[in-house]
């Protein structure tokens, strides 16, 4: 379950940012998670919730946006949505594609209590 180590990394990075910027209470952490990132959102949330008990992030919640797969065809230069993990261009049927989005995992925002 690599989600625990990811949750630990998020936790540490948010605490570092909180200290560096002298932020007040963090109410929400917004994450962008690609659908091909290999991260299970439920497991990540469970892991984060276990880590935050009795810490300064105890009341913080995770908000996760799942980013769909988007491809780019090198042959016909078309952007397209990847459905059902079918990695070929729907326009020209080429397999010469690049994944443009859907593999990311990033902290998108921190929502701070006024």
GUFIDREN-986326 format. One record per atom (N, C-alpha, C): residue in three letters; x negated, y negated, z negated. Coordinates in steps of 0.001 Angstrom, whole numbers, padded with zeros to 6 digits, always signed. Each point is the difference from the previous one (the first is absolute). Layout:
% GUFIDREN-986326
AlaXYZ;...
***
This chain:
% GUFIDREN-986326
Unk-000852+001181+000000;Unk+000852-001181+000000;Unk-000891-001236+000000;Unk-000374-000483+001183;Unk-000858-001171+000097;Unk+000743-001292-000321;Unk+001321+000067-000149;Unk+000772-001193-000339;Unk-000404-000557-001361;Unk-000442+000873-000918;Unk-000440-000478-001310;Unk-001233-000892+000127;Unk-000956+000393+000826;Unk-001192-000835+000180;Unk+000345-001288+000744;Unk+000951+000053+000916;Unk+000443-001214+000692;Unk+000700-000931-000982;Unk+000866+000561-000842;Unk+000685-000804-001018;Unk-001012-000643-000947;Unk-001028+000739-000379;Unk-001053-000531-000868;Unk-000716-001168+000678;Unk-000283+000133+001273;Unk-000660-001061+000750;Unk+000889-001249+000092;Unk+001278+000195+000278;Unk+000939-001130+000033;Unk+000028-000685-001352;Unk+000133+000789-001040;Unk+000045-000505-001374;Unk-001237-000856-000301;Unk-001177+000526+000290;Unk-001249-000714-000277;Unk-000133-001277+000833;Unk+000362+000069+001281;Unk-000091-001176+000867;Unk+000964-001098-000433;Unk+001197+000380-000402;Unk+000971-000989-000448;Unk-000459-000649-001304;Unk-000520+000787-000926;Unk-000506-000580-001251;Unk-001176-000934+000260;Unk-000862+000364+000930;Unk-001133-000859+000355;Unk+000495-001323+000593;Unk+000963+000071+000899;Unk+000575-001205+000616;Unk+000707-000861-001048;Unk+000686+000647-000920;Unk+000701-000702-001078;Unk-000990-000802-000832;Unk-001115+000621-000327;Unk-001021-000664-000813;Unk-000707-001103+000797;Unk-000392+000299+001228;Unk-000725-000959+000837;Unk+000805-001273+000235;Unk+001297+000166+000266;Unk+000854-001153+000308;Unk+000751-000536-001207;Unk-000244+000602-001164;Unk+000669-000409-001234;Unk+001520-000005+000184;Unk+000523+001119+000489;Unk+001429+000121+000272;Unk+000771+000375-001251;Unk+001255-000429-000041;Unk+000861+000395-001108;Unk+000504+001423+000259;Unk+001094+000339-000593;Unk+000529+001359+000144;Unk+000342+000333+001449;Unk-000441+001138+000451;Unk+000285+000472+001354;Unk+001251+000864-000060;Unk+001045-000452+000675;Unk+001267+000725-000018;Unk+000065+001091+001058;Unk-000628-000263+001161;Unk+000132+000941+001109;Unk-001287+000040+000807;Unk-000336+001200+000456;Unk-001117+000209+000918;Unk+000600+000522+001293;Unk-000225-000730+001088;Unk+000512+000413+001297;Unk-001063+000753+000779;Unk+000338+001180+000456;Unk-000922+000838+000763;Unk+000528+000218+001408;Unk-000902+000109+000961;Unk+000316+000398+001377;Unk-000684+001338+000220;Unk+000813+001026+000264;Unk-000522+001361+000134;Unk+000389+000548+001367;Unk-000991+000370+000781;Unk+000251+000572+001319;Unk+000580+001394-000103;Unk+000902+000304+000916;Unk+000665+001312-000039;Unk-000957+001152+000293;Unk-001178-000293+000559;Unk-001002+001029+000275;Unk-001190-000104-000959;Unk+000161-000751-001082;Unk-001100-000200-000943;Unk-000266+001230-000866;Unk+000963+000903-000071;Unk-000161+001177-000849;Unk+000379-000258-001451;Unk+000537-001175-000270;Unk+000389-000366-001365;Unk+001478+000299-000195;Unk+000308+000688-001078;Unk+001394+000288-000353;Unk+000489-001093-000942;Unk+000900-000871+000465;Unk+000446-001123-000822;Unk+000531+000389-001380;Unk+000776+001071-000082;Unk+000539+000422-001298;Unk-001117+000401-000962;Unk-001003+000716+000509;Unk-001129+000416-000838;Unk-000836-001200-000427;Unk-000167-000961+000908;Unk-000751-001211-000330;Unk+000712-000786-001086;Unk+001306-000150+000134;Unk+000779-000727-001015;Unk-000049+000718-001350;Unk+000138+001322+000017;Unk-000084+000786-001229;Unk-001358-000197-000675;Unk-001068+000074+000785;Unk-001358-000156-000532;Unk-000216-001395-000577;Unk+000448-001015+000730;Unk-000151-001373-000483;Unk+000775-000197-001299;Unk+001221+000521-000052;Unk+000814-000140-001212;Unk-000639+000686-001202;Unk-000683+001104+000235;Unk-000693+000687-001090;Unk-001203-000809-000483;Unk-000712-000641+000921;Unk-001185-000787-000358;Unk+000324-001296-000736;Unk+001137-000589+000305;Unk+000302-001340-000525;Unk+000554-000006-001427;Unk+000320+001166-000528;Unk+000563+000076-001357;Unk-000954-000645-000999;Unk+000552-000866-000846;Unk-000753-000693-001061;Unk-001168-000830+000540;Unk+000181-000597+001185;Unk-001010-000901+000550;Unk+000668-001333+000306;Unk-000786-000964+000460;Unk+000570-001298+000355;Unk+000831+000047+001282;Unk+000006+001133+000676;Unk+000837+000182+001185;Unk+001196+000918-000286;Unk+000312+000198-001263;Unk+001049+000939-000395;Unk+001356-000304+000628;Unk+000310-001267+000224;Unk+001299-000375+000563;Unk-000054-000254+001500;Unk-001141+000237+000616;Unk-000190-000250+001430;Unk+000587+001143+000820;Unk+000664-000360+001093;Unk+000550+001026+000887;Unk-000720-000037+001349;Unk+000002+001138+000668;Unk-000556+000092+001353;Unk+001141-000123+001008;Unk-000221-000813+001008;Unk+000924-000079+001127;Unk-000783+000449+001218;Unk+000497+001027+000670;Unk-000741+000577+001123;Unk+000745-000162+001310;Unk-000707-000508+000993;Unk+000519-000102+001355;Unk-000709+001078+000821;Unk+000774+000867+000614;Unk-000573+001059+000813;Unk-000121-000520+001438;Unk-001221+000024+000516;Unk-000303-000528+001321;Unk+000076+001144+001017;Unk+000852-000143+001025;Unk+000128+001069+001003;Unk-001216+000077+000910;Unk-000141+001132+000646;Unk-001098+000201+000956;Unk+000229-000823+001263;Unk-001033-000683+000424;Unk+000029-000795+001228;Unk-001237+000367+000800;Unk+000179+000303+001266;Unk-001108+000380+000854;Unk-000236-000994+001118;Unk-001155+000143+000637;Unk-000373-000809+001160;Unk-000595+000938+001042;Unk+000507-000070+001207;Unk-000498+000840+001092;Unk-001153-000708+000697;Unk-001145+000661+000053;Unk-001166-000569+000674;Unk+000154+000033+001520;Unk+000827+000903+000483;Unk+000163+000154+001449;Unk+000939-001068+000581;Unk+001204-000130-000558;Unk+000965-000958+000567;Unk+000155-001263-000854;Unk-000772-000067-001091;Unk-000064-001180-000867;Unk+001345-000384-000613;Unk+000797+001015-000355;Unk+001296-000231-000636;Unk-000090+000298-001497;Unk+000691-000807-000797;Unk+000195+000292-001418;Unk+001288+000796-000134;Unk+000031+000932-000942;Unk+001194+000819-000167;Unk+000068+000566-001413;Unk+001211+000313-000420;Unk+000217+000664-001281;Unk-000260+001494+000181;Unk-000711+000588-000940;Unk-000267+001437+000020;Unk+001110+000686-000797;Unk+000719+000904+000666;Unk+001088+000724-000652;Unk-000356+001473-000104;Unk+000370+000593-001107;Unk-000197+001439-000216;Unk-001446+000443+000214;Unk-000935-000887-000289;Unk-001435+000303+000107;Unk-000374+000503+001392;Unk+000651-000556+001015;Unk-000293+000318+001390;Unk-000985-001043+000504;Unk-001239+000409+000147;Unk-001077-000938+000307;Unk-000306-000051+001501;Unk+000979-000468+000758;Unk-000213-000298+001415;Unk+000882-001183+000361;Unk-000383-000684+001031;Unk+000706-001202+000431;Unk+001358+000368+000596;Unk+001075-000611-000470;Unk+001309+000301+000570;Unk+000181-000578+001415;Unk-000836-000970+000378;Unk+000126-000608+001328;Unk-000711+000803+001082;Unk-001263+000379-000261;Unk-000797+000676+001045;Unk-000414+001420-000388;Unk+000380+000429-001190;Unk-000288+001351-000510;Unk-001476+000244-000296;Unk-000810-001045-000022;Unk-001427+000144-000282;Unk-000232+000322-001477;Unk-001040+000763-000248;Unk-000427+000279-001366;Unk-001114-000929-000455;Unk-000331-000972+000836;Unk-001067-000958-000316;Unk+000584-001153-000808;Unk+000314+000277-001267;Unk+000626-001025-000828;Unk-000839-000295-001233;Unk+000244-001152-000561;Unk-000574-000400-001285;Unk+001156-000257-000953;Unk-000199+000353-001254;Unk+000986-000329-001020;Unk-000276-001429-000446;Unk+000982-000877+000156;Unk-000143-001419-000332;Unk+000423-000287-001429;Unk+000993+000717-000484;Unk+000438-000157-001382;Unk+000634+001292-000471;Unk+000076+000131-001316;Unk+000604+001183-000589;Unk-000962+000828-000819;Unk-001274-000452-000077;Unk-000994+000717-000793;Unk-000479-000826-001189;Unk+000509-001224-000138;Unk-000491-000915-001014;Unk+000557+000286-001390;Unk-000674-000526-000982;Unk+000467-000070-001379;Unk-000643-001245-000568;Unk+000834-000977-000325;Unk-000546-001255-000502;Unk+000926-000621-001031;Unk-000604-000774-000872;Unk+000775-000809-000921;Unk+000376-001253+000777;Unk+001302-000185+000244;Unk+000477-001111+000817;Unk+000231-001268-000818;Unk+000493+000173-001225;Unk+000289-001173-000835;Unk+000111+000384-001468;Unk-000137-001021-000832;Unk+000258+000096-001431;Unk+001070-001026-000314;Unk+001043+000416-000675;Unk+001051-000931-000410;Unk-000228-000322-001473;Unk-000135-001291-000281;Unk-000360-000472-001327;Unk+001195-000605-000706;Unk+000122+000266-001279;Unk+001068-000599-000802;Unk-000378-001432-000333;Unk+000952-000911+000244;Unk-000240-001413-000312;Unk+000010-000278-001487;
***
